[in-house]
Each structure stands twice: as structure tokens, then as C-alpha cells.
Amino acid sequence: MKPVYVIADNIFSPIGPDTATNLQGVIDGVSGIRQITDESLSSSPFYASAFQKFPDLFPDKKNTCFETLCIASITNALQHTAI
């Protein structure tokens, strides 16, 4: 049996949930950096690249936020393959 290799990519960032959206955002000059004013993180406002809430990605709470973002990114990447 010959090995099978799948090449796919996906960028899931504060700019967007897929590579095409991120590329267009960069072309359009969109930044994922914003002012964070959440006092549970810091008593002073600061600038960082942070995800907004994605309520449609967390319907069941079975996975952590990180796991859910990984699953969403991998799912998107695999949609561009014949698998």
C-alpha cells in the first residue's frame, strides 16, 4: 500500500475563520489587534490579538475553546480535500 498525503491549510484567527477571509483581511488592511478592556484580564486596557466570541462554535461545551477552534480549523481544511 502506498502512503497517501493530504495537503490543506486553514488559518483561524481574529481576522476570520478561514484562509480566504484572512488573506482578504490582510489585503484590505484589517488588523486582528484591538484594545482589550476586560478587567478580569488586566486593570488597565491593553492591545492584543484576541478572538471574539464564537457562540455557534461552542454549542455543546464538551471541548475546551482551544479544542473547538482546532476542530473547526481542521474541518475547514479537510473540506478542501477529497477525503
C-alpha positions in Angstrom: 0.0 0.0 0.0 1.3 3.4 -1.0 1.3 6.3 1.6 -1.3 9.0 1.0 -0.5 12.6 1.7 -3.1 15.3 2.1 -2.1 18.9 1.8 -4.5 21.5 3.1 -4.4 24.7 5.1 -6.6 26.8 7.2 -5.9 30.0 9.1 -8.3 30.6 12.0 -7.5 34.0 13.5 -9.2 37.0 15.0 -9.5 38.3 11.4 -11.6 35.4 10.3 -12.3 31.7 10.4 -10.6 30.6 7.2 -7.6 31.3 5.0 -9.5 33.2 2.3 -11.1 35.6 4.8 -7.7 36.2 6.5 -6.0 36.8 3.1 -8.7 39.3 2.1 -8.5 41.0 5.5 -4.7 41.4 5.1 -5.2 42.8 1.6 -7.9 45.2 3.0 -5.6 46.3 5.8 -7.7 44.6 8.6 -5.9 44.0 11.8 -6.6 41.3 14.4 -5.2 43.6 17.1 -7.7 45.5 19.2 -7.9 47.2 22.6 -8.9 44.8 25.3 -10.7 46.3 28.3 -11.6 43.2 30.1 -10.8 43.9 33.8 -10.7 40.2 34.6 -7.6 40.1 32.4 -6.0 43.4 33.4 -7.0 46.5 35.4 -5.6 48.7 32.5 -6.7 48.5 28.9 -4.1 46.9 26.5 -3.8 46.0 22.9 -3.6 42.3 21.8 -4.8 39.9 19.1 -7.8 38.2 20.7 -10.7 36.1 19.4 -14.2 37.5 19.7 -16.8 35.1 21.0 -17.9 32.4 18.5 -21.2 31.2 20.1 -22.0 29.0 17.1 -18.8 27.1 17.6 -19.4 26.1 21.2 -22.9 24.6 21.3 -22.2 21.6 23.5 -19.3 22.6 25.8 -17.8 19.1 25.5 -14.5 20.5 24.4 -12.3 23.4 25.5 -12.3 26.6 23.5 -8.9 25.6 22.1 -10.1 22.1 21.1 -13.1 23.6 19.4 -11.1 26.1 17.4 -8.7 23.3 16.4 -11.7 21.1 15.3 -13.2 24.0 13.3 -9.9 24.8 11.6 -9.2 21.1 10.7 -12.7 20.6 9.5 -12.4 23.6 7.2 -9.0 22.5 5.9 -10.3 19.0 5.1 -13.3 20.4 3.2 -10.8 21.4 0.5 -9.7 17.7 0.0 -11.2 14.6 -1.4 -11.3 12.9 2.0 
